């Protein structure tokens, strides 16, 4: 994975709807997941303290990432769930999902050539249980934080990225195994070369 400074990533980040159809490495996927929504540990007064890489309202972990691996070397195609605390992927569904994304979810042909589609899911129920109706606003902010981290990390890695909120909610939520109410898909970010 190539790299650049944060300032360079901010100055050069653009949305790209054009993808080559080539694979990315599993290590690239791991880095994207870790820096977008993973955990880091630092030493504070001799004790290990864990922090999220993205702000999270009430530290509730309101954003879950479901990568849809289309072309990732070393990873079978399918829908996965990213465990932020353990930094691992759990299989939701195995299979080829490029055609499904193009014809049933996104309706945007060019996105099916991306290497991975990151679905950002907001845990609305978790946040509204603590903050009431304001929780909806907080989840939207948290999704934005994770999205920006993912976009800047992809840019720093020399990858192309594009976010879209144009998708069929019911189709996507059903495939992820979420109800669309307590947990719902908010944003899809496509990444590739």
Secondary structure, DSSP 8 states (H G I E B T S, - for coil): -----HHHHHHH--B--------EEHHHHHHHHHHHH-EEEEEETTEEEEEESS--GGG---EEEEEEESSEETB-SEEEEEETTTTEEEEEEES--HHHIIIII---GGGGGSSEEEEEEE-HHHHHHHHTTHHHHHHHHHHHHHHHHHHHHHHHTT-EEEEE--S-HHHHHHHHT--SSSSEEEEEEEEE-
